[in-house]
Amino acid sequence: MKKSLFLIISLPFLLFACSEKQKSCADLLQGATDTTRIVKVACRYDSSQRYEVYLPGNYTPDKKWPVLLCFDPHADGRLPVKLFSSVAEKFGYIVAGSDNSANGVANIEYVVRTFYEDVTSRYSIDSTRIYAAGFSGGGRIAASLALSWRNIRGVISCSAGLPGFQPASGARAFAIAALAGDGDFNYSEVESLPEQLKGTKFNVYTSIFHGTHAWPSCDQLALALLFLHIRAMQEGIVATDRQIIFCLKNSLLDSVGYYHQRKNIADEFAWAERGASLLAGYKEANAFRKRVKKISSAPEFRKFLSEKEQVLRMEEMLRMEYQKAFTEKDTSWWRNEADVLRTRLTGSSDGLKKAMHERLLAYLSIMAYTYTNRSIQAGNLEAARHFVSIYGIIDPQNPDYLKFRRQLAEEKYIAR
């Protein structure tokens, strides 16, 4: 198995591999799902507003159901619904994803409220168990909803933390699961979230996995939803299921042991922290807290943290240089620089530096988006064409780059 910083092995392996006892856990925690049951719905009072929805196989309006409202930065409501459908089927959640919410949408408040009101009025929803989830800009929407709407009980924020949020602001506390790949340019704000919310009443679960700026896998999202479900059990909103706690504890211990045997102290620590967070409030968390404390004092782990800090300082310096380069360097320079970064990414055997190069490429992509978008909005088409050319060099398959390229090729822009 490939070793890398904070590698997430798949949930089927994590939760259910090996013994007969764990197979019973698989039966308990995995839900058979039929993605053909994901349907597109037009909102009653505005048919231009649409969303994708998945209903559990045993859905009936005669009982109340928890719901997860999902926001994708490119208005792809089906993608998160599909990713969540398996765990939602098992735990009995409705999942809905907006097809209108996206980065840069001018009337985003109207889009979100119309989506929310249609879902909660059309289906039989448990008003005490309304959750929001999102990726990148969609993650910020999900978190903003929970900060401003009191009936959002918890959030799954992917590739987004709570930047700028001040705990002293008096905002209502809620449960938040924050996830990011170690190659994601938003990695640091997710990793720092527990420290940011330290001393508050927020329930926080963070997971850094090997990946880039994208929706996490369905397995990673299942753990995040399980975190919210366990918090609901602790709060007495749903009945406590000790079998879930039992299965989760043993499976997480297996993962901690797996990395301990392979002397991968970074991933061993990550899984121990994950166990302490997921099982917080239960006695089963004690074993993980003890392991975290033990690893934290190990010289090998302190050495790893020192190396990680050096890489992060190097990354910050390179980001500052790249910011200047956007307005000073031509496309020839950028083509060479992008090739250098990709070569270092594919050729690096150092997990920390490999992840840094992934983050830098992702950072350059979002910077190119920002400069291009601002130039178009300001009517500076010469600058927009320059920045979109850089965007294409850095991230040629990005949907936003392709959108900008089509937009700048339109006759009204050519004429100007």
C-alpha positions as a Markdown table, in Angstrom:
| # | Residue | x | y | z |
|---|---|---|---|---|
| 1 | Met | 0.0 | 0.0 | 0.0 |
| 2 | Lys | 1.3 | 3.4 | -0.9 |
| 3 | Lys | 2.6 | 5.5 | 2.0 |
| 4 | Ser | 1.9 | 9.2 | 2.1 |
| 5 | Leu | 1.1 | 11.9 | 4.6 |
| 6 | Phe | -2.3 | 11.3 | 6.3 |
| 7 | Leu | -3.3 | 8.7 | 3.7 |
| 8 | Ile | -7.0 | 7.7 | 4.0 |
| 9 | Ile | -7.4 | 4.0 | 3.2 |
| 10 | Ser | -10.9 | 3.3 | 1.9 |
| 11 | Leu | -13.7 | 3.0 | 4.3 |
| 12 | Pro | -14.5 | -0.6 | 3.4 |
| 13 | Phe | -11.0 | -1.5 | 4.5 |
| 14 | Leu | -11.0 | 0.9 | 7.4 |
| 15 | Leu | -14.3 | -0.2 | 8.9 |
| 16 | Phe | -15.0 | -3.6 | 7.7 |
| 17 | Ala | -12.0 | -5.6 | 6.6 |
| 18 | Cys | -10.8 | -9.0 | 7.9 |
| 19 | Ser | -12.7 | -10.8 | 10.6 |
| 20 | Glu | -16.2 | -12.1 | 10.9 |
| 21 | Lys | -16.9 | -9.6 | 13.6 |
| 22 | Gln | -15.9 | -6.8 | 11.2 |
| 23 | Lys | -18.1 | -8.3 | 8.5 |
| 24 | Ser | -21.1 | -7.8 | 10.8 |
| 25 | Cys | -20.0 | -4.2 | 11.1 |
| 26 | Ala | -20.0 | -4.0 | 7.3 |
| 27 | Asp | -23.6 | -5.1 | 7.3 |
| 28 | Leu | -24.4 | -2.5 | 10.0 |
| 29 | Leu | -22.6 | 0.5 | 8.4 |
| 30 | Gln | -22.7 | 0.0 | 4.7 |
| 31 | Gly | -25.9 | 0.6 | 2.8 |
| 32 | Ala | -26.8 | -0.8 | -0.6 |
| 33 | Thr | -27.7 | 2.1 | -2.8 |
| 34 | Asp | -29.3 | 2.5 | -6.2 |
| 35 | Thr | -28.1 | 5.7 | -7.8 |
| 36 | Thr | -30.8 | 5.5 | -10.5 |
| 37 | Arg | -33.1 | 6.7 | -7.7 |
| 38 | Ile | -31.3 | 10.1 | -7.8 |
| 39 | Val | -33.8 | 12.4 | -9.5 |
| 40 | Lys | -33.8 | 16.0 | -10.7 |
| 41 | Val | -36.5 | 18.2 | -9.1 |
| 42 | Ala | -37.7 | 21.7 | -10.2 |
| 43 | Cys | -38.6 | 24.0 | -7.3 |
| 44 | Arg | -42.4 | 24.6 | -7.0 |
| 45 | Tyr | -42.3 | 28.4 | -7.0 |
| 46 | Asp | -39.4 | 28.9 | -9.5 |
| 47 | Ser | -38.9 | 26.1 | -12.0 |
| 48 | Ser | -35.5 | 27.6 | -13.0 |
| 49 | Gln | -34.2 | 26.5 | -9.6 |
| 50 | Arg | -33.4 | 22.8 | -9.7 |
| 51 | Tyr | -31.8 | 20.2 | -7.5 |
| 52 | Glu | -30.9 | 16.5 | -7.4 |
| 53 | Val | -32.3 | 14.4 | -4.5 |
| 54 | Tyr | -31.9 | 10.9 | -3.2 |
| 55 | Leu | -34.5 | 9.3 | -0.9 |
| 56 | Pro | -33.8 | 6.3 | 1.2 |
| 57 | Gly | -35.4 | 3.1 | -0.2 |
| 58 | Asn | -37.8 | 2.9 | 2.8 |
| 59 | Tyr | -38.8 | 6.6 | 2.6 |
| 60 | Thr | -42.3 | 7.3 | 3.7 |
| 61 | Pro | -43.9 | 10.7 | 4.5 |
| 62 | Asp | -45.4 | 9.1 | 7.6 |
| 63 | Lys | -42.2 | 9.7 | 9.5 |
| 64 | Lys | -39.6 | 12.5 | 9.8 |
| 65 | Trp | -36.2 | 12.2 | 8.1 |
| 66 | Pro | -32.8 | 13.9 | 8.5 |
| 67 | Val | -31.6 | 15.8 | 5.4 |
| 68 | Leu | -28.2 | 16.8 | 4.0 |
| 69 | Leu | -28.2 | 19.8 | 1.7 |
| 70 | Cys | -25.2 | 19.9 | -0.6 |
| 71 | Phe | -23.5 | 22.7 | -2.5 |
| 72 | Asp | -21.0 | 22.2 | -5.3 |
| 73 | Pro | -19.0 | 25.1 | -6.6 |
| 74 | His | -19.9 | 24.3 | -10.2 |
| 75 | Ala | -23.6 | 23.7 | -9.6 |
| 76 | Asp | -23.3 | 20.0 | -10.0 |
| 77 | Gly | -25.9 | 18.8 | -7.6 |
| 78 | Arg | -25.8 | 15.2 | -8.6 |
| 79 | Leu | -22.1 | 14.7 | -7.7 |
| 80 | Pro | -22.3 | 15.1 | -3.9 |
| 81 | Val | -25.7 | 13.3 | -3.8 |
| 82 | Lys | -24.1 | 10.3 | -5.5 |
| 83 | Leu | -21.1 | 10.4 | -3.2 |
| 84 | Phe | -23.3 | 10.5 | 0.0 |
| 85 | Ser | -26.0 | 8.1 | -1.2 |
| 86 | Ser | -24.6 | 4.8 | 0.2 |
| 87 | Val | -24.0 | 6.0 | 3.8 |
| 88 | Ala | -27.3 | 8.0 | 3.6 |
| 89 | Glu | -29.2 | 4.9 | 2.6 |
| 90 | Lys | -27.9 | 3.0 | 5.6 |
| 91 | Phe | -28.5 | 5.7 | 8.2 |
| 92 | Gly | -31.7 | 6.9 | 6.6 |
| 93 | Tyr | -30.8 | 10.4 | 5.4 |
| 94 | Ile | -32.3 | 12.4 | 2.5 |
| 95 | Val | -29.6 | 14.0 | 0.4 |
| 96 | Ala | -30.2 | 16.9 | -1.9 |
| 97 | Gly | -27.8 | 18.9 | -4.1 |
| 98 | Ser | -28.4 | 22.3 | -5.6 |
| 99 | Asp | -28.0 | 22.6 | -9.4 |
| 100 | Asn | -27.9 | 26.4 | -9.2 |
| 101 | Ser | -25.5 | 27.2 | -6.4 |
| 102 | Ala | -22.1 | 27.9 | -7.8 |
| 103 | Asn | -19.0 | 30.2 | -7.4 |
| 104 | Gly | -19.8 | 33.7 | -8.5 |
| 105 | Val | -23.6 | 33.4 | -8.6 |
| 106 | Ala | -24.9 | 36.9 | -8.0 |
| 107 | Asn | -28.2 | 35.9 | -6.3 |
| 108 | Ile | -26.7 | 33.2 | -4.2 |
| 109 | Glu | -28.9 | 34.0 | -1.1 |
| 110 | Tyr | -32.0 | 33.6 | -3.2 |
| 111 | Val | -30.7 | 30.4 | -4.8 |
| 112 | Val | -29.9 | 28.8 | -1.4 |
| 113 | Arg | -33.1 | 29.9 | 0.3 |
| 114 | Thr | -35.3 | 28.6 | -2.6 |
| 115 | Phe | -33.5 | 25.3 | -2.6 |
| 116 | Tyr | -33.8 | 25.0 | 1.2 |
| 117 | Glu | -37.5 | 25.9 | 1.3 |
| 118 | Asp | -38.5 | 23.5 | -1.5 |
| 119 | Val | -36.7 | 20.5 | 0.0 |
| 120 | Thr | -38.0 | 21.1 | 3.5 |
| 121 | Ser | -41.6 | 21.6 | 2.4 |
| 122 | Arg | -41.7 | 18.9 | -0.3 |
| 123 | Tyr | -40.4 | 16.1 | 1.9 |
| 124 | Ser | -41.0 | 14.9 | 5.4 |
| 125 | Ile | -38.0 | 16.5 | 7.2 |
| 126 | Asp | -37.0 | 16.2 | 10.8 |
| 127 | Ser | -36.4 | 19.9 | 11.6 |
| 128 | Thr | -33.9 | 19.0 | 14.4 |
| 129 | Arg | -31.6 | 17.2 | 11.9 |
| 130 | Ile | -31.0 | 19.5 | 9.0 |
| 131 | Tyr | -27.3 | 19.4 | 7.8 |
| 132 | Ala | -25.3 | 21.2 | 5.1 |
| 133 | Ala | -22.3 | 20.0 | 3.1 |
| 134 | Gly | -20.2 | 21.6 | 0.4 |
| 135 | Phe | -16.9 | 21.6 | -1.4 |
| 136 | Ser | -14.6 | 24.6 | -1.7 |
| 137 | Gly | -16.9 | 27.6 | -2.3 |
| 138 | Gly | -19.8 | 25.3 | -1.6 |
| 139 | Gly | -18.2 | 24.4 | 1.7 |
| 140 | Arg | -18.2 | 28.1 | 2.6 |
| 141 | Ile | -21.9 | 28.3 | 1.8 |
| 142 | Ala | -22.6 | 25.4 | 4.0 |
| 143 | Ala | -20.6 | 26.9 | 6.9 |
| 144 | Ser | -22.2 | 30.3 | 6.4 |
| 145 | Leu | -25.7 | 28.7 | 6.6 |
| 146 | Ala | -24.9 | 27.1 | 9.9 |
| 147 | Leu | -23.4 | 30.4 | 11.3 |
| 148 | Ser | -26.5 | 32.4 | 10.3 |
| 149 | Trp | -29.4 | 29.9 | 10.3 |
| 150 | Arg | -30.1 | 28.4 | 13.7 |
| 151 | Asn | -31.8 | 25.3 | 12.3 |
| 152 | Ile | -28.7 | 23.9 | 10.6 |
| 153 | Arg | -27.4 | 21.4 | 13.1 |
| 154 | Gly | -24.1 | 20.5 | 11.5 |
| 155 | Val | -21.8 | 20.9 | 8.5 |
| 156 | Ile | -19.5 | 18.9 | 6.4 |
| 157 | Ser | -17.1 | 21.4 | 4.9 |
| 158 | Cys | -14.7 | 20.0 | 2.2 |
| 159 | Ser | -11.7 | 22.1 | 1.2 |
| 160 | Ala | -12.8 | 25.0 | 3.4 |
| 161 | Gly | -12.5 | 25.9 | 7.0 |
| 162 | Leu | -13.8 | 29.0 | 8.7 |
| 163 | Pro | -11.3 | 31.7 | 7.7 |
| 164 | Gly | -11.8 | 35.0 | 9.4 |
| 165 | Phe | -14.3 | 33.6 | 11.9 |
| 166 | Gln | -13.8 | 34.8 | 15.4 |
| 167 | Pro | -15.1 | 32.4 | 18.1 |
| 168 | Ala | -15.7 | 35.5 | 20.4 |
| 169 | Ser | -18.3 | 36.7 | 17.9 |
| 170 | Gly | -21.0 | 34.8 | 19.9 |
| 171 | Ala | -22.1 | 32.7 | 16.9 |
| 172 | Arg | -24.1 | 29.6 | 17.7 |
| 173 | Ala | -21.9 | 26.5 | 18.0 |
| 174 | Phe | -22.5 | 23.5 | 15.9 |
| 175 | Ala | -20.8 | 20.2 | 14.8 |
| 176 | Ile | -18.4 | 20.6 | 11.9 |
| 177 | Ala | -16.5 | 18.0 | 9.9 |
| 178 | Ala | -13.8 | 19.6 | 7.8 |
| 179 | Leu | -11.9 | 17.6 | 5.2 |
| 180 | Ala | -9.1 | 18.4 | 2.7 |
| 181 | Gly | -6.4 | 16.6 | 0.7 |
| 182 | Asp | -2.8 | 17.3 | 1.7 |
| 183 | Gly | -2.4 | 18.5 | -1.9 |
| 184 | Asp | -5.2 | 21.1 | -1.6 |
| 185 | Phe | -4.3 | 24.8 | -1.4 |
| 186 | Asn | -6.9 | 25.1 | 1.4 |
| 187 | Tyr | -5.2 | 22.4 | 3.4 |
| 188 | Ser | -3.9 | 24.7 | 6.1 |
| 189 | Glu | -7.2 | 26.4 | 7.0 |
| 190 | Val | -8.8 | 22.9 | 7.5 |
| 191 | Glu | -5.8 | 21.6 | 9.5 |
| 192 | Ser | -5.8 | 24.6 | 11.8 |
| 193 | Leu | -9.6 | 24.5 | 12.5 |
| 194 | Pro | -9.4 | 22.6 | 15.8 |
| 195 | Glu | -6.9 | 25.1 | 17.2 |
| 196 | Gln | -9.1 | 28.0 | 15.8 |
| 197 | Leu | -12.1 | 26.7 | 17.7 |
| 198 | Lys | -10.3 | 25.5 | 20.8 |
| 199 | Gly | -12.1 | 26.5 | 24.0 |
| 200 | Thr | -15.5 | 26.9 | 22.2 |
| 201 | Lys | -18.5 | 24.6 | 22.2 |
| 202 | Phe | -18.0 | 23.6 | 18.6 |
| 203 | Asn | -17.7 | 19.9 | 18.0 |
| 204 | Val | -14.9 | 19.5 | 15.4 |
| 205 | Tyr | -13.7 | 16.6 | 13.3 |
| 206 | Thr | -10.9 | 17.2 | 10.7 |
| 207 | Ser | -9.5 | 14.7 | 8.3 |
| 208 | Ile | -6.5 | 15.4 | 6.0 |
| 209 | Phe | -6.2 | 12.7 | 3.4 |
| 210 | His | -3.9 | 12.2 | 0.4 |
| 211 | Gly | -5.6 | 14.1 | -2.4 |
| 212 | Thr | -6.0 | 17.4 | -4.3 |
| 213 | His | -8.6 | 20.1 | -4.5 |
| 214 | Ala | -11.7 | 17.9 | -5.2 |
| 215 | Trp | -14.7 | 16.4 | -3.5 |
| 216 | Pro | -13.4 | 13.6 | -1.1 |
| 217 | Ser | -14.3 | 10.0 | -1.9 |
| 218 | Cys | -17.6 | 8.6 | -0.7 |
| 219 | Asp | -15.7 | 6.6 | 1.9 |
| 220 | Gln | -14.2 | 9.8 | 3.4 |
| 221 | Leu | -17.5 | 11.5 | 3.3 |
| 222 | Ala | -19.1 | 8.5 | 5.0 |
| 223 | Leu | -16.9 | 9.1 | 8.1 |
| 224 | Ala | -17.8 | 12.7 | 8.1 |
| 225 | Leu | -21.5 | 12.0 | 8.1 |
| 226 | Leu | -20.9 | 9.3 | 10.7 |
| 227 | Phe | -19.3 | 12.0 | 12.9 |
| 228 | Leu | -22.5 | 14.1 | 12.7 |
| 229 | His | -24.7 | 11.0 | 13.3 |
| 230 | Ile | -22.7 | 10.2 | 16.5 |
| 231 | Arg | -23.1 | 13.8 | 17.7 |
| 232 | Ala | -26.8 | 13.4 | 17.3 |
| 233 | Met | -26.7 | 10.2 | 19.4 |
| 234 | Gln | -24.8 | 12.1 | 22.1 |
| 235 | Glu | -27.3 | 14.9 | 22.1 |
| 236 | Gly | -30.2 | 12.4 | 22.5 |
| 237 | Ile | -31.7 | 13.4 | 19.2 |
| 238 | Val | -31.4 | 9.8 | 17.9 |
| 239 | Ala | -31.1 | 6.6 | 20.0 |
| 240 | Thr | -27.6 | 5.5 | 20.9 |
| 241 | Asp | -26.4 | 2.5 | 18.9 |
| 242 | Arg | -23.5 | 0.9 | 20.9 |
| 243 | Gln | -22.7 | -1.4 | 17.9 |
| 244 | Ile | -21.7 | 1.6 | 15.8 |
| 245 | Ile | -19.3 | 2.8 | 18.6 |
| 246 | Phe | -17.9 | -0.7 | 19.0 |
| 247 | Cys | -17.3 | -1.2 | 15.3 |
| 248 | Leu | -15.8 | 2.2 | 14.8 |
| 249 | Lys | -13.4 | 1.9 | 17.8 |
| 250 | Asn | -12.0 | -1.5 | 16.7 |
| 251 | Ser | -11.7 | -0.6 | 13.1 |
| 252 | Leu | -9.9 | 2.7 | 13.9 |
| 253 | Leu | -7.5 | 0.8 | 16.3 |
| 254 | Asp | -6.8 | -1.6 | 13.4 |
| 255 | Ser | -5.8 | 1.4 | 11.3 |
| 256 | Val | -3.6 | 2.9 | 14.0 |
| 257 | Gly | -1.9 | -0.5 | 14.4 |
| 258 | Tyr | -1.4 | -0.9 | 10.7 |
| 259 | Tyr | 0.7 | 2.3 | 10.4 |
| 260 | His | 2.5 | 1.6 | 13.7 |
| 261 | Gln | 3.7 | -1.8 | 12.3 |
| 262 | Arg | 4.9 | 0.0 | 9.2 |
| 263 | Lys | 6.7 | 2.7 | 11.3 |
| 264 | Asn | 4.7 | 5.4 | 9.6 |
| 265 | Ile | 4.3 | 7.7 | 12.6 |
| 266 | Ala | 2.6 | 10.5 | 10.7 |
| 267 | Asp | -0.3 | 8.4 | 9.6 |
| 268 | Glu | -0.4 | 6.5 | 12.9 |
| 269 | Phe | -0.8 | 9.9 | 14.6 |
| 270 | Ala | -3.5 | 11.0 | 12.1 |
| 271 | Trp | -5.6 | 7.9 | 12.7 |
| 272 | Ala | -5.2 | 8.2 | 16.5 |
| 273 | Glu | -6.4 | 11.9 | 16.3 |
| 274 | Arg | -9.2 | 10.8 | 14.1 |
| 275 | Gly | -10.4 | 8.2 | 16.6 |
| 276 | Ala | -10.2 | 10.6 | 19.5 |
| 277 | Ser | -12.3 | 13.1 | 17.5 |
| 278 | Leu | -14.9 | 10.7 | 16.2 |
| 279 | Leu | -15.5 | 9.0 | 19.5 |
| 280 | Ala | -15.2 | 12.2 | 21.7 |
| 281 | Gly | -17.6 | 11.9 | 24.6 |
| 282 | Tyr | -17.4 | 8.2 | 24.8 |
| 283 | Lys | -15.0 | 6.1 | 27.0 |
| 284 | Glu | -13.8 | 4.5 | 23.8 |
| 285 | Ala | -11.9 | 7.7 | 22.9 |
| 286 | Asn | -9.5 | 7.2 | 25.8 |
| 287 | Ala | -7.3 | 4.7 | 23.9 |
| 288 | Phe | -6.9 | 7.1 | 21.1 |
| 289 | Arg | -6.1 | 10.1 | 23.3 |
| 290 | Lys | -3.4 | 8.1 | 25.1 |
| 291 | Arg | -1.9 | 7.1 | 21.7 |
| 292 | Val | -1.9 | 10.8 | 20.6 |
| 293 | Lys | -0.1 | 11.8 | 23.7 |
| 294 | Lys | 2.5 | 9.1 | 23.4 |
| 295 | Ile | 3.2 | 9.8 | 19.7 |
| 296 | Ser | 3.4 | 13.6 | 20.4 |
| 297 | Ser | 6.4 | 13.1 | 22.7 |
| 298 | Ala | 8.3 | 10.8 | 20.4 |
| 299 | Pro | 11.5 | 12.2 | 18.9 |
| 300 | Glu | 10.7 | 10.8 | 15.5 |
| 301 | Phe | 7.4 | 12.6 | 15.4 |
| 302 | Arg | 8.9 | 15.9 | 16.6 |
| 303 | Lys | 11.4 | 15.5 | 13.7 |
| 304 | Phe | 8.5 | 15.0 | 11.3 |
| 305 | Leu | 6.8 | 18.2 | 12.6 |
| 306 | Ser | 10.0 | 20.2 | 12.1 |
| 307 | Glu | 10.4 | 19.0 | 8.5 |
| 308 | Lys | 6.7 | 19.8 | 7.9 |
| 309 | Glu | 7.1 | 23.3 | 9.2 |
| 310 | Gln | 10.1 | 23.9 | 7.0 |
| 311 | Val | 8.1 | 22.8 | 3.9 |
| 312 | Leu | 5.2 | 25.1 | 4.9 |
| 313 | Arg | 7.6 | 28.0 | 5.2 |
| 314 | Met | 9.1 | 27.3 | 1.8 |
| 315 | Glu | 5.6 | 27.1 | 0.3 |
| 316 | Glu | 4.6 | 30.4 | 1.8 |
| 317 | Met | 7.7 | 32.0 | 0.2 |
| 318 | Leu | 6.9 | 30.5 | -3.2 |
| 319 | Arg | 3.3 | 31.7 | -3.0 |
| 320 | Met | 4.5 | 35.3 | -2.5 |
| 321 | Glu | 6.9 | 35.0 | -5.5 |
| 322 | Tyr | 4.1 | 33.6 | -7.7 |
| 323 | Gln | 1.8 | 36.4 | -6.7 |
| 324 | Lys | 4.3 | 38.9 | -8.2 |
| 325 | Ala | 4.8 | 36.7 | -11.2 |
| 326 | Phe | 1.2 | 36.9 | -12.3 |
| 327 | Thr | 1.6 | 40.6 | -13.2 |
| 328 | Glu | 5.3 | 40.4 | -14.2 |
| 329 | Lys | 5.9 | 37.2 | -16.2 |
| 330 | Asp | 4.8 | 36.2 | -19.7 |
| 331 | Thr | 3.2 | 33.0 | -20.8 |
| 332 | Ser | 6.6 | 31.5 | -21.9 |
| 333 | Trp | 7.9 | 31.8 | -18.3 |
| 334 | Trp | 4.7 | 30.3 | -16.9 |
| 335 | Arg | 4.8 | 27.4 | -19.3 |
| 336 | Asn | 8.3 | 26.6 | -18.1 |
| 337 | Glu | 7.4 | 27.0 | -14.4 |
| 338 | Ala | 4.4 | 24.8 | -14.7 |
| 339 | Asp | 6.5 | 22.1 | -16.3 |
| 340 | Val | 9.1 | 22.3 | -13.5 |
| 341 | Leu | 6.3 | 22.0 | -10.8 |
| 342 | Arg | 4.8 | 19.0 | -12.5 |
| 343 | Thr | 8.2 | 17.3 | -12.9 |
| 344 | Arg | 8.9 | 17.8 | -9.3 |
| 345 | Leu | 5.5 | 16.5 | -8.3 |
| 346 | Thr | 5.8 | 13.3 | -10.3 |
| 347 | Gly | 9.5 | 12.7 | -9.5 |
| 348 | Ser | 9.4 | 13.4 | -5.7 |
| 349 | Ser | 9.7 | 10.6 | -3.2 |
| 350 | Asp | 9.4 | 13.0 | -0.3 |
| 351 | Gly | 5.7 | 12.9 | 0.8 |
| 352 | Leu | 5.8 | 16.4 | 2.3 |
| 353 | Lys | 7.4 | 18.1 | -0.7 |
| 354 | Lys | 5.2 | 16.1 | -3.1 |
| 355 | Ala | 2.1 | 17.4 | -1.3 |
| 356 | Met | 3.5 | 20.9 | -1.4 |
| 357 | His | 3.9 | 20.8 | -5.2 |
| 358 | Glu | 0.3 | 19.7 | -5.5 |
| 359 | Arg | -0.8 | 22.6 | -3.3 |
| 360 | Leu | 1.2 | 25.1 | -5.3 |
| 361 | Leu | -0.3 | 23.9 | -8.6 |
| 362 | Ala | -3.8 | 24.1 | -7.0 |
| 363 | Tyr | -3.0 | 27.6 | -5.6 |
| 364 | Leu | -1.9 | 28.8 | -9.0 |
| 365 | Ser | -5.1 | 27.6 | -10.5 |
| 366 | Ile | -7.3 | 29.5 | -8.0 |
| 367 | Met | -5.1 | 32.6 | -8.5 |
| 368 | Ala | -5.5 | 32.4 | -12.3 |
| 369 | Tyr | -9.2 | 32.1 | -11.7 |
| 370 | Thr | -9.3 | 35.2 | -9.5 |
| 371 | Tyr | -7.2 | 37.4 | -11.8 |
| 372 | Thr | -9.2 | 36.4 | -14.9 |
| 373 | Asn | -12.5 | 36.9 | -13.2 |
| 374 | Arg | -11.6 | 40.3 | -11.8 |
| 375 | Ser | -10.3 | 41.5 | -15.2 |
| 376 | Ile | -13.5 | 40.4 | -16.9 |
| 377 | Gln | -15.6 | 42.1 | -14.3 |
| 378 | Ala | -13.5 | 45.3 | -14.6 |
| 379 | Gly | -13.8 | 45.2 | -18.4 |
| 380 | Asn | -10.0 | 44.9 | -18.9 |
| 381 | Leu | -10.1 | 42.3 | -21.6 |
| 382 | Glu | -6.4 | 42.5 | -22.5 |
| 383 | Ala | -5.5 | 41.5 | -19.0 |
| 384 | Ala | -8.3 | 38.9 | -18.9 |
| 385 | Arg | -6.8 | 37.2 | -22.0 |
| 386 | His | -3.4 | 37.3 | -20.5 |
| 387 | Phe | -4.5 | 35.7 | -17.3 |
| 388 | Val | -6.8 | 33.1 | -19.0 |
| 389 | Ser | -3.7 | 32.0 | -21.0 |
| 390 | Ile | -1.8 | 31.4 | -17.8 |
| 391 | Tyr | -4.9 | 29.6 | -16.4 |
| 392 | Gly | -4.8 | 27.3 | -19.4 |
| 393 | Ile | -1.1 | 26.5 | -18.9 |
| 394 | Ile | -1.6 | 25.7 | -15.2 |
| 395 | Asp | -5.0 | 23.9 | -15.2 |
| 396 | Pro | -6.2 | 23.2 | -18.8 |
| 397 | Gln | -9.1 | 20.9 | -17.8 |
| 398 | Asn | -10.6 | 23.2 | -15.1 |
| 399 | Pro | -14.3 | 23.9 | -15.9 |
| 400 | Asp | -13.8 | 27.6 | -14.9 |
| 401 | Tyr | -10.9 | 28.0 | -17.4 |
| 402 | Leu | -13.0 | 26.4 | -20.2 |
| 403 | Lys | -15.9 | 28.7 | -19.3 |
| 404 | Phe | -13.7 | 31.8 | -19.3 |
| 405 | Arg | -12.1 | 30.8 | -22.6 |
| 406 | Arg | -15.5 | 30.4 | -24.3 |
| 407 | Gln | -16.7 | 33.7 | -22.7 |
| 408 | Leu | -13.7 | 35.6 | -24.1 |
| 409 | Ala | -14.2 | 34.1 | -27.5 |
| 410 | Glu | -17.8 | 35.5 | -27.8 |
| 411 | Glu | -18.3 | 38.2 | -30.4 |
| 412 | Lys | -19.1 | 40.9 | -27.8 |
| 413 | Tyr | -15.8 | 40.4 | -26.2 |
| 414 | Ile | -13.8 | 40.1 | -29.4 |
| 415 | Ala | -15.3 | 43.4 | -30.6 |
| 416 | Arg | -14.0 | 45.2 | -27.5 |
